[in-house]
Amino acid sequence: MLDSKQWLSEELKKVEIWEKEQNDLMFWEKLGRLPFKILDKWTPTFIQNKIGVLLDELSQYIQSGGSYLSSTSKVPSYYPKLGVQTLEDVEKLPVSKMDHSVDILTKNRKNIATLQGAGTGIGGIFTLTIDIPLLLGIQLKTLQDIAICYGYDPNDEQERLFIVKCLQFVSSDIVGKQAILTQLSMFNQQDEAAKREILSEMQGWREVVFSYRDQFGWKKLFQMIPIAGLVFGAFINRSAVNDIAEAGKMLYRKRRIIAKLYENNLIE
């Protein structure tokens, strides 16, 4: 079954409504970023060094994907009953089928994040600083697999840039979200020059990670308490993966909807 112009247009409007709703950043969200400025002073040197190593590994993501790169060989596993084998096959599917696959993926990743958050929450402040890079890895993988579910290849350097922008979007304030949405809209255009411009604006993966880390603030504050941090860690990490999955789904489905409208000459 092919997606009709009316259905695609209505779904596109739903995504645009969601984008407008993202412009609300609560006051305590800003205030909540302060604890991590204090946390840096309390963290032992060996843990700081460990985080530095992880950040250096992540810095290779945009250039090569590194150990965090998802494989498109996963395509058949996301559509086991549809005989889908390649990204080209995925592109031909109705958007509703893509959405369903992403929903199943999201549920799975939320469960993984819950267990991981509980495990690292047991140790309080010491395991908290390890928890952040681990959670970042789960979110990064989740976004890549969402890209695959919508027929996009994370092996493409520009696609990895889009994924990094999705990460930035979730951790940005109102002004930042508006700017990133404007940049991401360029991916809906067949304009390679515009995409290269976005690439040139990147100021480095390390800056992205630290702004991402500070965004947790008060949400991670209670996870600093040993043992009790198990409960808080499980809840917070599950919520964090849910947020990134929601953003990834909305931003990628918008691209796919617009692409389908263009392909069928249903949009100018």
N, C-alpha and C positions, 0 to 999 in steps of 0.2 A: 504494500500500500504506500503510495506516494503522499508526501505532505502537501496539503492544499495551500494556496496563497493566503487564504483567509486564516487558516490555522497558524501558519508561520508568522503572519503579521500580528496576530493576537499574542502569540508567545513572545515575540520580540518586544511588544509593549509591556508585558509582564516583567521582562528582564530590565527594561528601562525604568520601571517603577521601583524595582529592587535597588537599582543604582542610586536613585534619588534618596532612598531610605538610608543609604550608607553615609549620608552627610551629617549624621548626629553622633558627636563624640562627647560623652558625659564628662563633666568636670573632674570627677574622681578618676577617670581614665588617665587624664593628664597628671593628676596628683600622684597616681599610683606608680608612675615611672621612677619616683624618687628612691624607693628602697634599694634599687639595684646600684645606685651610685654609692650607697653605703655598703652594699654587699661586696663590691670590689675590694674595699679596704679590709674586710674581714676574711676574705678568701685566702687560704694558704697558697704559697707560691707554686707548689707542685700541681695544685688543681688549676691555677691560672695557666701554667705551662701546658697542661693537658688540653685545656680549651683552645689554647693557641695552636696546638697541633691539629685539632679538629677543624679549626677555622681555615688553616692552610690547606687542608684537604678539600674543604668546601669551595675554596677560591678557584679550584680547577674545574668546577662544575660548568660554568659558562663556556670555557674554552673547549673542554673535551667531554664533559659529563661525569668523568671520574668514576668512583665506585657507586655513585648515587644514580647513575643513568639507568633508566628503565628500558627494557627491550621490547620491541614491537612484536616479538615472537609470542607475546602474551595475548595477542588479538583473539585467537580461537577460544581461549579460556574465558574471555569476557562475553562471548556469544556462542556458547556450546551447542545450542539447538538450531542455529541459523546457518551453519555451514560457512561462516565468515572466516577467512584465512588471512587477509591482508588489509592494510589501511584503505586501499582503494575499494575493497568490499564494504568496509565500514561507512565510507562516504555515501554509499548508495542506500543505506538504511534510513528508515524514518527517524526523526529526531527523538520521538517517544521511546524507541528501542534503545537509543544511546542513553537517554535519561535513566531508563530502568537499570542498565548496566552500571551506571555511575552510582545509583542509589545502593545497589548491592555492594559495590566496592567501598563506598563510604561507611556502611554498617560494619564491614570487616575491619577497616582501618581504625574506626572508633574503638572497637573492642581491643585491638592491639595497643592503642594509645592508653587505654584504661589500665591494662596490665602493666605497661611500661611505667606509667605515672605512679602506680601503687608501689612498684618495686623500687623506684628511685626515691619515693617519698619517705621510705622507712628511715633513711639516714639523715633526714633533715637538711641543714644548710650545706653539708659536704656533698651529698649526692644530688642536691638541687642544681649545682653548677655543672654537673655531668648530664643531668636530665635535659637541659636546654638544647645542647647539640643533638642529643638523641631524638628529641621531639621534632627538631628542625628537619632531621633526616626523614622521619615518618611523613611529615607534611610535604616535603619535597618529592618523595616517592608518590604520594597520593596525587599531587598535581600532575605529575608526569603520566600516571596511569589514567587520570581523567582525560588528559590530552589524547591518549591513545583511544579511549572509548569514543571520542568524538572525531576520530580519524586524523589526528595530527601527530607528527613524529618528533619526539623529544630528542632524537639524534640530530635534528636540525638546530644549529646554533641560535638562530633567531627564535626558534620555538622555546629554547631554554631561557632566552631573554624574556619572553612573554611570561614564562613560569616564575621567574624572579620578580617580575613586575606584579604578579598576582600575590606573591609573598609580601611585597612592599605595601600593596593595597590594604591587606588585612591589618597591618601594623601601623598604618599612617593616620594622621589626624585629618580633619575635614578638608583643609586646603590641599594636603597631599593626595587624598583620595580623588579629588576633582582633577588634579593634574595627571594622575596616573590613568584615570578613565579616559582622559583626552588622548594620552599617548597610546593606550590600548586600542582606541578606536581606529588608529592608523593601521592596525593589523587587519581591519575589515576592508581596507582599500588595497587594490592591486598596485601598490606604490612601493617599490623596493627602496627608493631613495628615502622615503619616510621611515621605513624600518631601520635603515642604516643610521638615520639621525637619532633614533631612540638608543641604538647600540652605543653611539658616541657619547650619549649623555650619562651612561652608567659611570658612577664614581667609585666602583669597586665593590666586590662581594663582602669584604670585611665591614664596610659601613652599613650595608644592608643587614648583616647579621646582628650588629650591635644595636641598631635601631629596633630591630625585631625583638631582641632580648629585652630591651628596656620596656617594650610594650606590655610585657607580662606584669611588671610592677606588683601591685597589691594582690593580683590574682595568685601569685606564687608566694606571697609573704607568709601565709599560714603553712605552706609546705616546708618552711624552714624548721618546723618543730618536729623532732624525731618521733617516730611511730605514728603520731597523729597526722604527719605529713602523708602517710599512706592513703588516707581517705581523700584529703585535699588534692594530692597529686593525681589520683585516679580520675577525679571529677574534672579537674582543670585541664588535664591533657586530653580527655575525651571531648571537652568543649572546644579546645584549641583546634583539634583535627576536624571537628564538625564545622567550625568557622571557615577553615581554609578550604574544606571540601565544598561548602556552599558557594564560596566566592569562585572557586575553580569551575564548578558546574555552571553557574550563571554566566561567567565571562566566556567560557568555551562554547556553551550552547548558543550564546549570542553570535559568536563568530560563525558557527555552523549554520544557524538560521539565515544569517545574511548571505553566506556563501550559497546556500540552496536557492535563495531568492534571486541572486545574480545568475546562477547556473541555468535557471528556468526562465530567465528574462522577465521576472516578476517584480523587479525593482530597478530603478534607474540609477 
